[in-house]
Amino acid sequence: MARVSDVRHVLVLPDRDAAEEVAEALGERFGVDEEPRLVRDALAGEDDAEDAQWLVVLRDETGRLDPGELNEFAAEWEGWREEP
């Protein structure tokens, strides 16, 4: 029986528009079938919603996505891949 791991990648983006574009482009670029989850991440001590970062949370149970490629991909939208 194959063991399924709970591997997740978190891409940090500067705004909601970038996060939505990244979520859509993941399927085209990497063949991701599952819809990534978008999460608003308010910066500590910030009251202004404009200062929120957006996270794109992507499950990768098979471990087929390369972390370096995901980091370069997120950088196209001025983002990065958060190390676990």
N, CA, C and O atoms as a GROMACS GRO file, in nm:
protein
  336
    1MET      N    1   0.084  -0.118   0.000
    1MET     CA    2   0.000   0.000   0.000
    1MET      C    3   0.089   0.124   0.000
    1MET      O    4   0.179   0.137   0.083
    2ALA      N    5   0.063   0.214  -0.092
    2ALA     CA    6   0.142   0.337  -0.101
    2ALA      C    7   0.100   0.434   0.009
    2ALA      O    8  -0.018   0.452   0.038
    3ARG      N    9   0.199   0.494   0.068
    3ARG     CA   10   0.173   0.591   0.175
    3ARG      C   11   0.157   0.730   0.113
    3ARG      O   12   0.240   0.772   0.033
    4VAL      N   13   0.050   0.799   0.151
    4VAL     CA   14   0.025   0.934   0.100
    4VAL      C   15   0.081   1.034   0.200
    4VAL      O   16   0.047   1.030   0.318
    5SER      N   17   0.166   1.123   0.150
    5SER     CA   18   0.221   1.224   0.239
    5SER      C   19   0.134   1.349   0.234
    5SER      O   20   0.053   1.366   0.143
    6ASP      N   21   0.150   1.435   0.332
    6ASP     CA   22   0.074   1.558   0.340
    6ASP      C   23   0.167   1.674   0.306
    6ASP      O   24   0.195   1.759   0.391
    7VAL      N   25   0.214   1.677   0.182
    7VAL     CA   26   0.306   1.781   0.140
    7VAL      C   27   0.224   1.900   0.091
    7VAL      O   28   0.132   1.886   0.011
    8ARG      N   29   0.261   2.018   0.140
    8ARG     CA   30   0.195   2.140   0.096
    8ARG      C   31   0.300   2.243   0.061
    8ARG      O   32   0.408   2.249   0.121
    9HIS      N   33   0.266   2.323  -0.035
    9HIS     CA   34   0.349   2.436  -0.073
    9HIS      C   35   0.268   2.562  -0.045
    9HIS      O   36   0.148   2.567  -0.072
   10VAL      N   37   0.334   2.662   0.010
   10VAL     CA   38   0.268   2.790   0.037
   10VAL      C   39   0.341   2.898  -0.042
   10VAL      O   40   0.460   2.923  -0.021
   11LEU      N   41   0.268   2.960  -0.133
   11LEU     CA   42   0.322   3.070  -0.211
   11LEU      C   43   0.268   3.200  -0.152
   11LEU      O   44   0.148   3.213  -0.132
   12VAL      N   45   0.356   3.294  -0.126
   12VAL     CA   46   0.319   3.422  -0.065
   12VAL      C   47   0.317   3.527  -0.175
   12VAL      O   48   0.417   3.547  -0.245
   13LEU      N   49   0.202   3.596  -0.190
   13LEU     CA   50   0.186   3.695  -0.294
   13LEU      C   51   0.150   3.830  -0.234
   13LEU      O   52   0.094   3.835  -0.124
   14PRO      N   53   0.182   3.939  -0.304
   14PRO     CA   54   0.163   4.072  -0.248
   14PRO      C   55   0.018   4.118  -0.239
   14PRO      O   56  -0.014   4.204  -0.156
   15ASP      N   57  -0.073   4.063  -0.323
   15ASP     CA   58  -0.211   4.108  -0.319
   15ASP      C   59  -0.304   4.000  -0.374
   15ASP      O   60  -0.259   3.899  -0.428
   16ARG      N   61  -0.433   4.024  -0.359
   16ARG     CA   62  -0.533   3.925  -0.400
   16ARG      C   63  -0.529   3.899  -0.550
   16ARG      O   64  -0.538   3.784  -0.594
   17ASP      N   65  -0.514   4.004  -0.630
   17ASP     CA   66  -0.511   3.986  -0.775
   17ASP      C   67  -0.398   3.891  -0.817
   17ASP      O   68  -0.418   3.801  -0.898
   18ALA      N   69  -0.280   3.913  -0.760
   18ALA     CA   70  -0.166   3.827  -0.791
   18ALA      C   71  -0.194   3.683  -0.748
   18ALA      O   72  -0.164   3.589  -0.821
   19ALA      N   73  -0.253   3.666  -0.629
   19ALA     CA   74  -0.284   3.532  -0.579
   19ALA      C   75  -0.383   3.460  -0.670
   19ALA      O   76  -0.367   3.341  -0.698
   20GLU      N   77  -0.485   3.532  -0.717
   20GLU     CA   78  -0.583   3.471  -0.806
   20GLU      C   79  -0.520   3.433  -0.939
   20GLU      O   80  -0.550   3.327  -0.994
   21GLU      N   81  -0.432   3.518  -0.991
   21GLU     CA   82  -0.363   3.488  -1.116
   21GLU      C   83  -0.273   3.366  -1.101
   21GLU      O   84  -0.268   3.280  -1.188
   22VAL      N   85  -0.201   3.359  -0.990
   22VAL     CA   86  -0.113   3.245  -0.964
   22VAL      C   87  -0.194   3.117  -0.952
   22VAL      O   88  -0.157   3.014  -1.010
   23ALA      N   89  -0.305   3.121  -0.879
   23ALA     CA   90  -0.388   3.002  -0.862
   23ALA      C   91  -0.437   2.950  -0.998
   23ALA      O   92  -0.439   2.829  -1.022
   24GLU      N   93  -0.474   3.042  -1.086
   24GLU     CA   94  -0.521   3.002  -1.219
   24GLU      C   95  -0.406   2.948  -1.304
   24GLU      O   96  -0.421   2.849  -1.374
   25ALA      N   97  -0.292   3.014  -1.297
   25ALA     CA   98  -0.177   2.976  -1.381
   25ALA      C   99  -0.112   2.845  -1.336
   25ALA      O  100  -0.044   2.780  -1.415
   26LEU      N  101  -0.130   2.806  -1.211
   26LEU     CA  102  -0.070   2.681  -1.163
   26LEU      C  103  -0.116   2.561  -1.245
   26LEU      O  104  -0.037   2.472  -1.277
   27GLY      N  105  -0.243   2.560  -1.280
   27GLY     CA  106  -0.296   2.450  -1.360
   27GLY      C  107  -0.233   2.446  -1.498
   27GLY      O  108  -0.199   2.339  -1.549
   28GLU      N  109  -0.218   2.564  -1.558
   28GLU     CA  110  -0.160   2.572  -1.693
   28GLU      C  111  -0.012   2.536  -1.693
   28GLU      O  112   0.034   2.463  -1.780
   29ARG      N  113   0.062   2.588  -1.596
   29ARG     CA  114   0.207   2.570  -1.594
   29ARG      C  115   0.249   2.434  -1.541
   29ARG      O  116   0.340   2.371  -1.595
   30PHE      N  117   0.182   2.388  -1.434
   30PHE     CA  118   0.227   2.266  -1.367
   30PHE      C  119   0.128   2.150  -1.377
   30PHE      O  120   0.156   2.042  -1.325
   31GLY      N  121   0.015   2.170  -1.443
   31GLY     CA  122  -0.084   2.063  -1.455
   31GLY      C  123  -0.149   2.027  -1.323
   31GLY      O  124  -0.185   1.911  -1.300
   32VAL      N  125  -0.163   2.125  -1.235
   32VAL     CA  126  -0.225   2.102  -1.105
   32VAL      C  127  -0.375   2.085  -1.124
   32VAL      O  128  -0.441   2.173  -1.180
   33ASP      N  129  -0.430   1.973  -1.076
   33ASP     CA  130  -0.572   1.945  -1.092
   33ASP      C  131  -0.656   2.007  -0.980
   33ASP      O  132  -0.763   2.062  -1.004
   34GLU      N  133  -0.605   1.997  -0.859
   34GLU     CA  134  -0.680   2.045  -0.743
   34GLU      C  135  -0.672   2.197  -0.733
   34GLU      O  136  -0.565   2.256  -0.750
   35GLU      N  137  -0.784   2.258  -0.704
   35GLU     CA  138  -0.790   2.404  -0.689
   35GLU      C  139  -0.709   2.445  -0.566
   35GLU      O  140  -0.737   2.398  -0.455
   36PRO      N  141  -0.609   2.533  -0.583
   36PRO     CA  142  -0.534   2.582  -0.467
   36PRO      C  143  -0.625   2.665  -0.376
   36PRO      O  144  -0.725   2.721  -0.422
   37ARG      N  145  -0.590   2.673  -0.250
   37ARG     CA  146  -0.667   2.750  -0.154
   37ARG      C  147  -0.602   2.887  -0.138
   37ARG      O  148  -0.481   2.897  -0.120
   38LEU      N  149  -0.684   2.994  -0.145
   38LEU     CA  150  -0.635   3.130  -0.124
   38LEU      C  151  -0.666   3.172   0.018
   38LEU      O  152  -0.778   3.154   0.066
   39VAL      N  153  -0.566   3.229   0.086
   39VAL     CA  154  -0.582   3.269   0.225
   39VAL      C  155  -0.526   3.409   0.242
   39VAL      O  156  -0.413   3.436   0.202
   40ARG      N  157  -0.604   3.498   0.301
   40ARG     CA  158  -0.556   3.634   0.331
   40ARG      C  159  -0.475   3.628   0.459
   40ARG      O  160  -0.520   3.572   0.560
   41ASP      N  161  -0.356   3.685   0.456
   41ASP     CA  162  -0.266   3.680   0.572
   41ASP      C  163  -0.231   3.824   0.611
   41ASP      O  164  -0.138   3.883   0.556
   42ALA      N  165  -0.305   3.878   0.709
   42ALA     CA  166  -0.277   4.015   0.754
   42ALA      C  167  -0.143   4.018   0.824
   42ALA      O  168  -0.112   3.931   0.905
   43LEU      N  169  -0.065   4.118   0.794
   43LEU     CA  170   0.065   4.133   0.859
   43LEU      C  171   0.044   4.173   1.004
   43LEU      O  172  -0.047   4.249   1.036
   44ALA      N  173   0.128   4.124   1.090
   44ALA     CA  174   0.116   4.152   1.233
   44ALA      C  175   0.116   4.302   1.260
   44ALA      O  176   0.203   4.375   1.212
   45GLY      N  177   0.017   4.347   1.335
   45GLY     CA  178   0.010   4.487   1.373
   45GLY      C  179  -0.049   4.578   1.267
   45GLY      O  180  -0.057   4.699   1.288
   46GLU      N  181  -0.090   4.522   1.154
   46GLU     CA  182  -0.145   4.605   1.047
   46GLU      C  183  -0.297   4.601   1.051
   46GLU      O  184  -0.356   4.493   1.052
   47ASP      N  185  -0.360   4.717   1.054
   47ASP     CA  186  -0.505   4.726   1.054
   47ASP      C  187  -0.561   4.742   0.912
   47ASP      O  188  -0.676   4.709   0.886
   48ASP      N  189  -0.480   4.793   0.823
   48ASP     CA  190  -0.524   4.823   0.688
   48ASP      C  191  -0.524   4.696   0.603
   48ASP      O  192  -0.422   4.629   0.590
   49ALA      N  193  -0.639   4.664   0.545
   49ALA     CA  194  -0.651   4.543   0.463
   49ALA      C  195  -0.558   4.547   0.342
   49ALA      O  196  -0.522   4.443   0.287
   50GLU      N  197  -0.520   4.667   0.299
   50GLU     CA  198  -0.429   4.679   0.185
   50GLU      C  199  -0.291   4.622   0.216
   50GLU      O  200  -0.216   4.590   0.124
   51ASP      N  201  -0.257   4.610   0.343
   51ASP     CA  202  -0.126   4.559   0.382
   51ASP      C  203  -0.124   4.407   0.397
   51ASP      O  204  -0.025   4.350   0.444
   52ALA      N  205  -0.231   4.342   0.358
   52ALA     CA  206  -0.237   4.197   0.372
   52ALA      C  207  -0.163   4.129   0.258
   52ALA      O  208  -0.167   4.174   0.144
   53GLN      N  209  -0.095   4.021   0.291
   53GLN     CA  210  -0.038   3.934   0.189
   53GLN      C  211  -0.142   3.826   0.161
   53GLN      O  212  -0.232   3.803   0.242
   54TRP      N  213  -0.130   3.762   0.050
   54TRP     CA  214  -0.219   3.652   0.016
   54TRP      C  215  -0.136   3.526  -0.002
   54TRP      O  216  -0.030   3.528  -0.063
   55LEU      N  217  -0.187   3.417   0.051
   55LEU     CA  218  -0.120   3.288   0.041
   55LEU      C  219  -0.196   3.199  -0.056
   55LEU      O  220  -0.319   3.196  -0.056
   56VAL      N  221  -0.122   3.127  -0.136
   56VAL     CA  222  -0.180   3.025  -0.221
   56VAL      C  223  -0.127   2.893  -0.166
   56VAL      O  224  -0.008   2.864  -0.173
   57VAL      N  225  -0.218   2.813  -0.110
   57VAL     CA  226  -0.181   2.686  -0.047
   57VAL      C  227  -0.214   2.574  -0.145
   57VAL      O  228  -0.327   2.560  -0.191
   58LEU      N  229  -0.112   2.496  -0.174
   58LEU     CA  230  -0.122   2.394  -0.277
   58LEU      C  231  -0.078   2.259  -0.221
   58LEU      O  232   0.033   2.244  -0.171
   59ARG      N  233  -0.167   2.161  -0.230
   59ARG     CA  234  -0.130   2.026  -0.186
   59ARG      C  235  -0.053   1.956  -0.296
   59ARG      O  236  -0.082   1.972  -0.415
   60ASP      N  237   0.047   1.879  -0.256
   60ASP     CA  238   0.132   1.806  -0.350
   60ASP      C  239   0.162   1.670  -0.290
   60ASP      O  240   0.277   1.640  -0.254
   61GLU      N  241   0.059   1.586  -0.279
   61GLU     CA  242   0.073   1.457  -0.212
   61GLU      C  243   0.170   1.363  -0.281
   61GLU      O  244   0.230   1.277  -0.216
   62THR      N  245   0.187   1.380  -0.411
   62THR     CA  246   0.280   1.293  -0.483
   62THR      C  247   0.423   1.345  -0.479
   62THR      O  248   0.516   1.274  -0.518
   63GLY      N  249   0.442   1.470  -0.434
   63GLY     CA  250   0.575   1.528  -0.426
   63GLY      C  251   0.636   1.555  -0.562
   63GLY      O  252   0.758   1.554  -0.575
   64ARG      N  253   0.554   1.579  -0.662
   64ARG     CA  254   0.605   1.597  -0.799
   64ARG      C  255   0.643   1.741  -0.831
   64ARG      O  256   0.712   1.765  -0.930
   65LEU      N  257   0.597   1.838  -0.750
   65LEU     CA  258   0.628   1.978  -0.779
   65LEU      C  259   0.763   2.016  -0.721
   65LEU      O  260   0.791   1.989  -0.604
   66ASP      N  261   0.845   2.079  -0.802
   66ASP     CA  262   0.979   2.119  -0.760
   66ASP      C  263   0.972   2.251  -0.684
   66ASP      O  264   0.923   2.350  -0.739
   67PRO      N  265   1.020   2.255  -0.558
   67PRO     CA  266   1.014   2.378  -0.479
   67PRO      C  267   1.084   2.496  -0.547
   67PRO      O  268   1.036   2.609  -0.540
   68GLY      N  269   1.197   2.472  -0.611
   68GLY     CA  270   1.270   2.579  -0.678
   68GLY      C  271   1.191   2.638  -0.794
   68GLY      O  272   1.189   2.760  -0.813
   69GLU      N  273   1.126   2.551  -0.871
   69GLU     CA  274   1.044   2.599  -0.982
   69GLU      C  275   0.924   2.679  -0.931
   69GLU      O  276   0.886   2.780  -0.990
   70LEU      N  277   0.864   2.633  -0.820
   70LEU     CA  278   0.752   2.707  -0.762
   70LEU      C  279   0.797   2.844  -0.712
   70LEU      O  280   0.723   2.942  -0.726
   71ASN      N  281   0.916   2.852  -0.656
   71ASN     CA  282   0.968   2.980  -0.608
   71ASN      C  283   0.989   3.076  -0.726
   71ASN      O  284   0.953   3.193  -0.718
   72GLU      N  285   1.048   3.026  -0.834
   72GLU     CA  286   1.067   3.109  -0.954
   72GLU      C  287   0.933   3.152  -1.013
   72GLU      O  288   0.917   3.266  -1.057
   73PHE      N  289   0.838   3.061  -1.012
   73PHE     CA  290   0.703   3.090  -1.062
   73PHE      C  291   0.638   3.202  -0.981
   73PHE      O  292   0.585   3.297  -1.039
   74ALA      N  293   0.642   3.193  -0.849
   74ALA     CA  294   0.583   3.296  -0.762
   74ALA      C  295   0.654   3.430  -0.780
   74ALA      O  296   0.591   3.535  -0.771
   75ALA      N  297   0.784   3.426  -0.806
   75ALA     CA  298   0.861   3.549  -0.823
   75ALA      C  299   0.812   3.630  -0.943
   75ALA      O  300   0.831   3.751  -0.948
   76GLU      N  301   0.750   3.563  -1.040
   76GLU     CA  302   0.696   3.634  -1.156
   76GLU      C  303   0.586   3.733  -1.114
   76GLU      O  304   0.557   3.828  -1.186
   77TRP      N  305   0.526   3.710  -0.997
   77TRP     CA  306   0.423   3.799  -0.941
   77TRP      C  307   0.474   3.870  -0.816
   77TRP      O  308   0.395   3.914  -0.733
   78GLU      N  309   0.606   3.882  -0.804
   78GLU     CA  310   0.670   3.946  -0.688
   78GLU      C  311   0.639   3.873  -0.557
   78GLU      O  312   0.624   3.934  -0.452
   79GLY      N  313   0.630   3.741  -0.567
   79GLY     CA  314   0.605   3.659  -0.450
   79GLY      C  315   0.718   3.560  -0.429
   79GLY      O  316   0.823   3.570  -0.493
   80TRP      N  317   0.696   3.466  -0.340
   80TRP     CA  318   0.795   3.363  -0.310
   80TRP      C  319   0.727   3.241  -0.251
   80TRP      O  320   0.612   3.247  -0.209
   81ARG      N  321   0.801   3.130  -0.248
   81ARG     CA  322   0.755   3.008  -0.183
   81ARG      C  323   0.807   3.008  -0.042
   81ARG      O  324   0.927   3.021  -0.018
   82GLU      N  325   0.716   2.992   0.053
   82GLU     CA  326   0.753   2.989   0.195
   82GLU      C  327   0.812   2.852   0.227
   82GLU      O  328   0.752   2.749   0.194
   83GLU      N  329   0.928   2.850   0.290
   83GLU     CA  330   0.987   2.723   0.332
   83GLU      C  331   0.910   2.668   0.452
   83GLU      O  332   0.873   2.744   0.541
   84PRO      N  333   0.886   2.537   0.455
   84PRO     CA  334   0.809   2.478   0.567
   84PRO      C  335   0.884   2.486   0.698
   84PRO      O  336   0.834   2.440   0.800
   0.00000   0.00000   0.00000
